[in-house]
Amino acid sequence: MTMAEVLPSTHVEFLKGVGPKRSDALVSELGIRTCMDLLMHLPFRYEDRSQFHRIDDIQGEHTAVQLLGVITSVKEVRGGKGTRLVATFTDGEDVMELQWFRGAQWIVRNLPVQKQVVIYGRPHAFKGKWSIAHPEVELLSHYEARKGDGLYPVYSSTEKLGRHGLNSQGLARLIRNVLNKLIPALTETLPDNVLQEMQLVGRGTAFRWAHQPARAEEAEQAQKRLRFEELFLLQLTLLKHKKTVTQDLPGVRFTEVGVHFNTFYHDHLPFPLTEAQKRVLREIRADMNTGWHMNRLLQGDVGSGKTVVALLSALLAKDNGHQAAIMAPTEILAQQHVEGLRELLGPMPVRVELLTGSVKGAARRTILEDLAAGAIDILVGTHALIEPTVIFHRLGLAVIDEQHRFGVAQRAKLWRKSKVSPHILVMTATPIPRTLAMTAYGDLDSSILDELPPGRKPIQTVHRTDAARLEVFQFLENQIAEGRQVYLVYPLIEESATLDHKDLMDGYESVVRRFPPPQTQVAIVHGRMKPEDKAWEMDRFAKGQAHILVATTVIEVGVNVPNASVMVIESAERFGLSQLHQLRGRVGRGASQSYCILMSNGELGHDARRRLETMCRTNDGFEIAEVDMELRGPGDVLGTQQSGVPDLKVADLVRDRPLLISARYLAQKTLDVDPDLGRPNHGTLREALETALKARSNWVRIS
């Protein structure tokens, strides 16, 4: 194939100097299949290489240097660790060695000897002489041909690509070879009004400036344009999908706010609703009365009152002649939901039943028969709810708790339990950063419970080291003397030879020595216990018969003991922010002041210190989630398996938050005037969107 025939869709295998082996490496390592993919592999930084140094100028090992000179000889040196390649380089006055320990066969064939070259790398001193390992080597003529003001693009690569000559320099050379041929073939994808409002450069200019910037300002403008375009196309996808599953999907219309809703609201609510709960209920009621299918995400910290909102929504369904389902990730959580709902409803004629894998035989048959007959109003369960044998009479609302534990296919099975798609309320106690909610849950409307019920006091959080352990134990003794209870959480069950953590069994023995029975009762719970033993110990603590509960993170979700006022987390630096926040949420459930004590030992790394400082500074779950995403990245925040985080090639959800917000706004503005992108001026945008969806299949599998 000649260079004149290069198109954006051309497979990289057919480019000059690539071939099958290098092509396979590009696909497997970076996902680069086409020339367009190659252009989308943007530099992750730029280096100023406008200055040349002399060998005699080198001062130390910490800074890379650029040298001009000649490679005079090359030889292979065999040693105990394999073969290395050694070249002699001179700048005309002094001499140094260049060394390669990998990819010697490819390098020796392509190294320009006795020609003017530019060398770039980090020097290393050995026995009074300088050398550079794995330097970048470029012919002076190539350097001068591509040099602007000295800005040089640096591309991410891998060891495997490096063995094929496709390190950063090799990738730069490959991209330069196709750039000029591809730019004329690129059409503008963004509408003029979007380009003007965001002050973006054209698409062709963006790619040229991204890969060959003359100044830092050009590189910044290019990266901004290309990142925005990717986020804009993503938001168009999500908003179009949102319309499909809401406005274009007929839903059950709940017009009545009837006797069950009003009776519960006026006579059975244990406390007045917060303004946040009232606001969210208004949003839900409005959705349910549109005739469209509600698809809403409800976020709220532990204790913010999501269960009451879900129950009132379920009563709206009953008042309009429909049933409700609540799906939880574990049997313990499902059981707690049933107990909590029955306690809230009291004598009201609303039937709540539990269906999990443990419900068998006659009890299961009775529930299935009554459900199909319409005798059950609210069915709470686990994955058992989506089994084919579970048939609802008229399902109008499906509530999904801790939604990140469920896959898309599992939720879809629940939705198909009704001829007319039921309204969907997705709930999570894990606060989701705004930018992440706009992507991973971009096709859902979002409601936030950002207010705790009246009477709740903010939890006081402090960080203490082992040196203050006696002081901490004295504080616990004082709290127990006042009638309070204490959690002590450990990261491990038994001592590890490789991890210097406080382990649970050792901690349990220490606590029992410090708080001996019978004056103080200590319970213990961990994941390796038999379920009945675990339930017995938890029951002791819940009833106030045990003063201290020593546990692993098995208590992270689904434990409610309002009398517990202190959470002590051992080896707190080993926990992630999300876990620390969830564990802290186990206290602060009563009217008493509650405390969280983060224990650590030894020096803290940067990330660990920031996590603990964040916990001590704020109780705001959304602020904590933002920091967590900065430290771990969006995929890990939601969990890798069911993350739902869309595949992005050039944009970054943490770094590009302002761009994402603008992209969301302008995408909605575009669809408001042209829902199907059918106008002539949106033709290339529609084509770009179709191309993006083919390349990134997970964009259409969100939530």
C-alpha positions in Angstrom: 0.0 0.0 0.0 1.3 3.4 -0.9 1.2 6.3 1.5 -1.3 8.1 -0.9 -3.9 5.3 0.0 -3.7 5.8 3.7 -7.2 6.4 5.2 -8.5 6.7 8.8 -9.9 3.2 8.5 -6.6 1.6 7.1 -5.3 -1.2 9.3 -1.9 -0.4 10.8 -0.5 -3.6 9.4 -0.4 -2.1 6.0 1.6 0.9 6.9 5.2 1.1 5.8 7.5 -0.5 8.3 4.8 -2.2 10.4 3.8 -5.6 9.1 2.0 -8.5 10.9 4.2 -8.8 14.0 4.3 -5.1 14.9 0.6 -4.8 14.1 -0.3 -7.7 16.5 1.8 -6.0 19.2 0.0 -2.6 18.7 -3.4 -4.3 18.8 -2.7 -6.4 21.9 -0.8 -3.8 23.9 -2.6 -0.5 23.1 -5.7 -1.5 21.1 -4.4 0.3 18.0 -5.9 -1.3 14.9 -6.5 1.5 12.5 -4.7 4.7 11.5 -7.4 6.6 13.3 -6.6 4.7 16.5 -3.0 5.6 16.0 -3.9 9.3 15.8 -6.0 9.0 18.9 -3.0 7.7 20.9 -2.1 11.1 22.2 1.1 12.1 24.0 0.8 12.0 27.7 3.4 14.8 28.1 5.8 17.0 26.1 9.5 17.6 26.6 11.4 20.7 25.7 14.3 19.6 23.6 15.3 22.9 22.2 18.7 22.8 24.1 21.7 20.6 23.4 24.3 19.7 26.1 27.9 18.6 26.0 29.0 15.4 27.7 31.2 17.6 29.8 28.2 19.6 31.0 26.4 16.7 32.7 26.0 17.4 36.4 24.0 14.5 37.8 21.8 11.5 37.2 18.4 13.1 37.9 17.8 15.1 34.7 17.6 13.7 31.1 19.9 15.4 28.6 19.9 15.9 24.9 23.3 15.4 23.0 24.4 15.9 19.4 27.1 13.8 18.0 28.1 10.5 16.3 27.9 6.8 17.2 31.3 5.5 16.2 30.9 1.8 17.0 28.5 -0.9 18.2 29.2 -4.2 19.9 27.3 -7.0 21.6 28.5 -7.9 25.1 27.5 -11.3 26.6 27.3 -11.7 30.3 25.6 -13.6 33.1 22.3 -11.8 32.6 22.2 -12.2 28.8 23.4 -10.1 25.9 23.5 -6.3 26.0 24.3 -3.9 23.2 27.0 -1.2 23.8 27.6 1.7 21.5 30.3 4.3 21.7 29.1 7.9 21.3 31.1 11.1 20.9 30.1 14.8 20.8 33.4 15.7 19.1 35.3 16.2 22.4 34.2 13.6 24.9 33.1 10.0 24.7 30.4 8.0 26.5 28.7 4.6 26.3 25.1 4.0 25.2 23.6 0.6 26.4 20.6 -1.5 25.7 19.6 -4.5 27.7 16.5 -5.4 25.7 15.6 -5.5 22.1 19.3 -5.8 21.0 18.6 -7.6 17.8 16.2 -4.9 16.5 18.3 -2.0 17.7 21.6 -3.2 16.2 19.9 -3.4 12.8 18.5 0.1 13.0 21.2 2.0 14.8 22.7 4.8 12.6 26.5 4.5 12.8 28.9 7.3 11.6 26.0 9.7 11.1 25.0 12.8 12.9 22.4 11.8 15.6 20.5 13.3 18.5 20.7 11.4 21.7 18.2 11.8 24.6 18.2 10.0 27.9 19.0 10.0 31.6 22.8 9.7 32.3 24.3 7.2 34.8 27.7 7.4 36.4 29.8 4.3 36.7 33.5 4.3 37.7 33.8 8.0 36.9 32.3 7.7 33.4 28.9 8.7 32.1 26.6 6.3 30.2 23.0 6.3 29.1 20.8 3.1 29.2 18.1 2.8 26.5 18.5 6.3 25.0 16.3 7.6 22.3 18.4 7.9 19.1 17.3 10.0 16.1 19.0 11.1 12.9 19.7 14.8 13.0 17.9 15.3 9.7 14.7 13.7 11.2 15.0 15.9 14.3 15.3 19.1 12.2 12.4 18.0 10.0 9.9 17.6 12.8 11.2 20.2 15.3 9.0 23.2 16.1 10.3 25.2 19.0 11.7 22.0 20.6 8.5 20.5 22.1 8.7 16.7 21.7 5.7 14.4 22.2 6.2 11.5 24.7 3.9 8.5 24.1 3.0 5.7 26.5 4.4 2.3 25.3 5.2 -1.1 26.8 8.1 -3.4 27.1 6.7 -5.7 24.4 6.3 -2.8 22.0 9.8 -1.6 22.8 11.2 -5.0 21.7 9.5 -4.3 18.3 11.1 -0.8 18.1 7.8 0.9 19.1 8.9 2.7 22.2 7.8 6.4 22.5 10.2 7.4 19.8 9.1 4.6 17.5 5.5 5.5 17.9 6.2 9.2 17.3 8.0 8.3 14.0 5.0 6.1 13.0 2.5 8.8 13.8 4.5 11.4 11.9 4.5 9.2 8.8 0.7 9.1 8.6 -0.3 12.4 10.1 0.0 14.6 6.9 -1.8 12.0 4.8 -4.7 11.6 7.3 -5.5 15.2 8.2 -7.0 16.1 4.8 -9.3 13.1 5.1 -10.7 14.1 8.5 -14.1 15.8 8.6 -15.2 18.2 11.3 -17.5 16.4 13.7 -18.6 19.1 16.1 -21.3 21.7 15.1 -20.2 25.3 14.7 -22.1 26.5 17.7 -20.3 24.0 19.9 -16.9 24.9 18.5 -17.7 28.6 19.1 -19.1 28.2 22.6 -16.2 26.0 23.8 -13.6 28.1 21.8 -12.2 24.9 20.3 -9.9 24.5 17.3 -10.9 22.4 14.3 -10.4 18.7 14.3 -7.5 18.6 11.8 -5.7 21.4 13.6 -6.2 19.6 16.9 -4.5 16.4 15.7 -1.6 18.3 14.1 -1.1 20.4 17.3 -1.4 17.3 19.5 1.4 15.4 17.8 3.5 18.3 16.5 3.0 21.3 18.7 5.2 24.4 18.1 4.3 25.8 21.5 2.8 24.5 24.8 -0.4 26.5 24.1 -1.0 24.6 20.9 -0.6 21.2 22.7 -3.1 22.4 25.4 -5.7 23.6 22.9 -5.4 20.3 20.9 -5.8 18.1 23.9 -8.8 20.1 25.1 -10.5 19.8 21.8 -10.0 16.0 21.5 -11.0 15.3 25.1 -14.1 17.4 24.8 -15.1 15.6 21.6 -14.9 12.2 23.2 -16.9 13.3 26.2 -19.5 15.1 24.0 -20.0 11.9 22.0 -20.3 9.9 25.2 -22.9 12.2 26.6 -24.9 12.2 23.4 -25.0 8.4 23.7 -26.1 8.4 27.3 -28.8 11.1 26.8 -30.2 9.4 23.7 -30.3 6.1 25.7 -31.9 7.9 28.6 -34.7 9.2 26.4 -35.2 5.6 25.0 -35.7 4.1 28.5 -37.8 6.9 29.8 -39.8 9.1 27.4 -39.9 6.5 24.6 -40.7 3.6 26.9 -44.3 3.7 28.2 -44.6 3.4 32.0 -47.3 2.8 34.5 -49.0 6.1 35.4 -49.5 6.6 39.1 -52.1 9.4 39.4 -53.3 8.7 42.9 -51.8 9.7 46.2 -54.1 7.4 48.1 -55.1 6.1 51.5 -52.1 3.9 52.1 -49.6 6.7 51.3 -51.5 9.3 53.3 -52.2 7.0 56.3 -48.5 6.1 56.6 -47.3 9.7 56.1 -49.7 11.2 58.7 -50.0 8.4 61.3 -46.9 6.0 61.1 -43.9 8.1 60.2 -41.5 7.7 63.2 -40.0 11.2 62.6 -40.7 14.1 60.2 -39.2 13.8 56.8 -36.1 15.9 56.0 -36.4 18.6 53.4 -34.1 16.3 51.2 -36.5 13.4 51.5 -39.5 15.6 50.6 -37.6 16.9 47.6 -36.8 13.4 46.4 -40.3 12.2 46.9 -41.6 15.1 44.8 -39.2 14.1 42.0 -40.3 10.5 42.2 -44.0 11.3 42.3 -43.6 13.6 39.2 -41.8 10.8 37.3 -44.5 8.3 38.1 -47.2 10.6 36.8 -45.7 11.3 33.4 -46.8 8.1 31.7 -43.1 7.5 31.0 -40.9 4.9 32.6 -39.0 6.3 35.7 -35.3 5.5 35.7 -33.9 7.2 38.8 -30.8 6.9 40.9 -31.2 7.7 44.6 -27.9 8.4 46.4 -27.7 8.9 50.1 -25.2 8.3 52.9 -25.9 5.6 55.5 -28.8 6.9 57.8 -30.1 9.5 55.3 -33.5 7.8 55.0 -33.5 6.0 51.7 -35.6 3.1 53.1 -38.5 5.5 54.0 -38.4 7.0 50.5 -38.5 3.5 49.0 -41.4 2.5 51.2 -43.5 5.7 50.4 -42.8 5.0 46.7 -44.0 1.4 47.1 -47.2 2.7 48.8 -47.8 4.9 45.8 -47.6 1.8 43.7 -50.2 0.0 46.0 -52.5 3.0 46.0 -52.5 2.8 42.1 -53.2 -1.0 42.1 -49.7 -2.3 41.6 -47.0 -4.2 43.5 -43.5 -3.3 44.4 -40.3 -5.3 44.5 -37.1 -4.5 46.4 -33.9 -6.4 45.4 -31.0 -6.4 47.8 -27.5 -7.9 47.3 -27.4 -10.2 50.4 -29.9 -12.2 52.4 -28.9 -10.3 55.6 -29.7 -7.0 53.9 -33.0 -8.3 52.4 -34.0 -9.7 55.9 -33.3 -6.3 57.5 -35.3 -4.5 54.8 -38.3 -6.8 55.6 -38.0 -6.3 59.3 -37.6 -2.6 58.9 -40.6 -2.2 56.6 -42.9 -4.2 58.8 -41.9 -2.2 61.8 -42.5 1.1 60.0 -45.9 -0.1 58.6 -47.1 -1.5 62.0 -50.8 -2.6 61.7 -51.4 -1.1 58.2 -52.9 -3.6 55.8 -49.8 -3.8 53.6 -48.3 -7.3 53.1 -44.5 -7.5 52.9 -42.8 -10.8 52.2 -39.2 -12.1 51.9 -38.0 -14.3 49.0 -34.4 -15.5 49.1 -32.6 -18.8 48.3 -33.2 -19.9 51.8 -37.0 -19.8 51.5 -38.0 -23.2 50.3 -40.8 -25.8 50.2 -44.3 -24.9 51.2 -43.3 -21.4 52.3 -41.9 -20.6 48.9 -44.9 -22.1 47.1 -47.3 -20.0 49.2 -45.3 -16.8 48.4 -45.2 -17.5 44.7 -48.9 -18.2 44.5 -49.9 -15.2 46.5 -47.6 -13.0 44.5 -49.2 -14.1 41.2 -52.6 -13.6 42.7 -51.8 -10.0 43.8 -52.0 -10.8 47.5 -48.5 -9.6 48.3 -47.9 -5.8 48.1 -44.1 -5.6 48.5 -41.8 -8.5 47.8 -38.2 -8.1 49.2 -35.5 -10.5 48.0 -32.1 -11.2 46.5 -31.4 -12.6 43.1 -34.2 -15.0 43.7 -36.6 -12.3 42.5 -35.4 -12.6 38.9 -36.0 -16.4 38.7 -38.5 -17.4 36.0 -40.9 -19.0 38.6 -41.4 -15.6 40.2 -44.4 -14.0 38.6 -46.0 -10.8 39.7 -49.7 -9.9 39.3 -49.0 -6.3 38.5 -45.5 -5.1 39.1 -45.3 -1.3 39.1 -42.1 -0.4 40.9 -38.7 -2.1 41.2 -36.3 -0.8 43.8 -32.7 -2.0 43.5 -30.6 -1.5 46.6 -26.8 -1.2 46.5 -27.1 -1.4 42.7 -23.4 -1.7 41.9 -23.6 -5.3 43.2 -26.0 -6.3 40.3 -25.2 -6.7 36.7 -27.2 -5.1 33.8 -28.6 -8.4 32.7 -29.9 -9.2 36.2 -31.7 -5.9 36.5 -33.2 -6.3 33.0 -34.8 -9.6 34.1 -36.5 -7.9 36.9 -37.8 -5.2 34.6 -39.3 -7.8 32.3 -41.5 -9.1 35.1 -44.2 -6.8 33.9 -46.0 -6.3 30.6 -45.5 -2.5 31.0 -42.0 -1.8 32.3 -42.1 -1.0 36.0 -40.7 2.2 37.3 -37.1 1.8 38.5 -35.6 3.3 41.6 -31.9 2.5 42.0 -30.5 3.2 45.5 -26.9 3.3 46.7 -25.3 4.3 50.1 -22.0 4.7 48.3 -21.8 8.3 47.3 -20.9 8.7 43.7 -18.9 11.7 42.5 -20.9 13.9 40.2 -18.7 13.3 37.1 -18.9 9.6 37.6 -22.6 9.7 38.1 -22.8 11.6 34.7 -21.0 8.7 33.0 -21.5 5.3 34.7 -25.1 6.3 35.5 -25.5 8.9 32.7 -28.9 7.6 31.5 -30.5 7.8 34.9 -32.0 10.9 36.6 -30.3 11.5 39.9 -31.7 12.3 43.3 -29.5 13.0 46.4 -30.4 12.7 50.1 -27.8 15.2 51.4 -29.4 15.8 54.8 -29.4 13.5 57.9 -32.6 13.1 60.0 -33.1 15.7 62.9 -31.3 14.9 66.1 -28.3 13.2 64.5 -25.0 14.7 65.5 -21.9 14.7 63.2 -19.5 11.9 64.0 -16.2 13.2 65.4 -13.3 11.4 63.7 -9.7 11.4 65.0 -6.4 9.8 64.0 -4.3 8.1 66.7 -1.1 6.0 66.6 -0.2 3.0 68.7 1.6 5.3 71.1 -1.9 6.6 72.2 -3.4 3.2 72.7 -3.8 3.4 76.5 -5.5 6.7 76.1 -7.9 5.3 73.5 -8.7 2.3 75.8 -9.5 4.6 78.6 -11.8 6.6 76.4 -13.6 3.3 75.4 -13.9 2.4 79.1 -15.5 5.8 79.8 -18.0 5.3 76.9 -19.0 1.8 78.1 -19.4 3.2 81.7 -21.9 5.7 80.2 -23.9 2.8 78.7 -22.5 2.9 75.1 -21.2 0.2 72.9 -18.0 0.0 70.8 -16.9 -1.6 67.5 -13.3 -2.6 66.9 -12.6 -3.5 63.3 -9.5 -5.3 62.0 -8.4 -5.9 58.4 -7.3 -9.5 58.9 -8.5 -12.6 60.8 -5.1 -14.1 61.6 -1.6 -12.7 61.6 0.0 -12.5 58.2 3.7 -13.1 57.7 3.8 -10.6 54.8 1.5 -7.8 56.0 2.1 -5.8 59.1 -1.5 -5.5 60.1 -3.2 -5.7 63.4 -5.0 -9.1 63.2 -8.4 -9.8 64.7 -7.5 -12.8 66.9 -4.6 -11.1 68.5 -6.7 -7.9 69.0 -9.6 -9.9 70.5 -7.2 -11.4 73.1 -5.8 -7.9 73.9 -9.3 -6.4 74.3 -10.4 -9.3 76.6 -7.3 -8.8 78.8 -8.0 -5.0 79.0 -11.8 -5.4 79.4 -12.2 -8.7 81.4 -15.5 -10.4 81.9 -17.9 -10.5 83.6 -17.9 -6.7 83.9 -17.4 -6.3 80.1 -18.7 -8.7 77.5 -16.8 -8.9 74.2 -18.3 -10.4 71.1 -16.4 -11.5 67.9 -17.6 -11.7 64.3 -15.7 -12.5 61.1 -16.3 -14.1 57.7 -15.0 -17.6 58.6 -17.6 -18.2 61.3 -20.6 -20.4 60.8 -23.6 -18.3 60.0 -25.5 -19.4 63.1 -22.5 -18.5 65.3 -22.1 -15.1 63.6 -25.8 -14.4 64.0 -25.7 -15.3 67.7 -22.7 -13.0 68.4 -24.3 -10.2 66.4 -27.6 -10.7 68.3 -25.8 -10.3 71.6 -24.3 -7.0 70.5 -27.6 -5.8 69.0 -29.4 -6.5 72.3 -26.8 -4.7 74.4 -25.6 -8.0 76.0 -22.1 -7.4 74.6 -20.3 -4.1 75.1 -17.6 -4.5 72.5 -17.8 -6.1 69.1 -14.5 -7.2 67.6 -15.0 -7.7 63.9 -13.6 -7.7 60.4 -15.3 -5.7 57.6 -18.1 -8.2 57.6 -20.0 -5.5 59.5 -19.4 -2.9 56.7 -23.0 -3.3 55.4 -26.3 -4.0 57.1 -25.6 -3.6 60.8 -27.8 -1.2 62.8 -27.1 -0.8 66.5 -28.1 2.8 67.5 -26.5 2.5 71.0 -23.0 1.9 69.5 -21.2 5.2 69.8 -17.6 4.4 69.0 -15.9 2.9 65.9 -12.3 2.0 66.3 -10.6 1.0 63.0 -7.2 -0.7 63.4 -4.6 -0.4 60.7 -6.8 2.3 59.2 -4.2 3.2 56.6 -4.8 -0.2 55.0 -8.5 0.6 54.2 -9.8 2.5 51.2 -11.7 5.7 51.7 -15.0 4.1 50.7 -14.6 1.3 53.3 -13.6 3.7 56.0 -16.6 5.9 55.3 -19.0 2.8 55.3 -17.5 1.6 58.6 -17.9 5.0 60.2 -21.5 4.9 59.2 -22.1 2.0 61.6 -22.1 4.6 64.4 -23.9 7.9 64.7 -27.3 6.2 64.4 -28.7 7.5 67.8 -29.0 10.8 69.5 -25.7 10.5 71.4 -22.4 11.9 70.2 -20.5 9.3 68.3 -16.8 8.9 67.5 -14.6 7.2 64.9 -11.0 6.5 65.9 -8.5 5.7 63.1 -5.6 3.8 64.5 -2.3 3.4 62.6 1.3 2.5 63.3 4.5 3.7 61.6 5.1 6.0 58.7 2.2 6.8 56.4 2.5 7.0 52.6 1.1 10.0 50.7 -2.2 8.3 49.7 -2.8 6.8 53.1 -2.1 10.1 54.9 -4.5 11.9 52.5 -7.2 9.2 53.2 -7.0 9.6 57.0 -6.8 13.4 56.8 -9.9 13.4 54.6 -11.8 11.2 57.0 -10.9 13.5 59.9 -11.8 16.7 58.0 -15.3 15.8 56.7 -18.3 13.6 57.1 -19.6 14.5 53.6 -19.7 11.3 51.7 -19.7 13.1 48.3 -16.5 15.0 49.2 -15.0 11.7 50.3 -16.0 10.0 47.1 -14.4 12.8 45.0 -11.1 12.3 46.9 -11.4 8.5 46.5 -11.8 8.8 42.8 -8.7 11.0 42.5 -6.7 8.5 44.4 -8.0 5.3 42.9 -9.6 6.1 39.6 -13.2 5.8 38.5 -13.2 2.0 37.8 -11.9 1.0 41.2 -14.4 3.4 43.0 -17.4 1.5 41.6 -15.7 -1.9 41.5 -14.1 -3.4 38.5 -16.5 -6.2 37.8 -19.7 -4.1 37.5 -18.1 -0.7 37.2 -20.0 0.5 34.2 -17.3 3.1 33.7 -17.2 3.8 29.9 -14.1 3.2 27.9 -12.4 6.5 27.3 -9.3 6.8 25.1 -8.2 10.4 25.6 -10.4 12.0 28.3 -10.1 11.4 32.0 -13.1 11.6 34.4 -10.9 13.1 37.2 -8.8 15.5 35.3 -11.5 16.6 32.8 -14.4 17.3 35.1 -15.1 20.8 33.8 -15.1 19.5 30.2 -17.5 16.7 31.1 -20.0 19.1 32.7 -19.8 21.4 29.6 -20.2 18.3 27.3 -23.3 17.2 29.2 -24.9 20.6 28.9 -24.1 21.1 25.2 -25.1 17.5 24.4 -28.5 18.1 26.0 -28.9 21.4 24.2 -28.1 19.7 20.9 -30.7 17.0 21.4 -33.3 19.4 22.6 -33.4 21.0 19.1 -32.5 17.8 17.1 -33.4 14.6 19.1 -32.4 12.3 16.2 -29.4 14.4 14.9 -31.2 14.4 11.6 -30.5 17.9 10.5 -28.1 18.5 7.7 -25.6 20.3 9.9 -25.5 17.3 12.3 -24.7 14.7 9.6 -21.0 14.4 10.4 -21.8 14.4 14.1 -24.2 11.5 13.6 -21.6 9.6 11.7 -19.0 10.2 14.4 -21.4 9.0 17.0 -22.0 5.8 15.1 -18.3 5.2 14.6 -17.6 5.8 18.3 -20.3 3.3 19.4 -18.8 0.6 17.1 -15.4 1.2 18.7 -16.6 1.4 22.3 -19.4 -1.2 22.8 -19.6 -0.6 26.6 -21.0 2.9 25.9 -24.4 1.4 25.3 -24.3 -0.9 28.4 -24.4 1.8 31.0 -26.6 1.1 34.1 
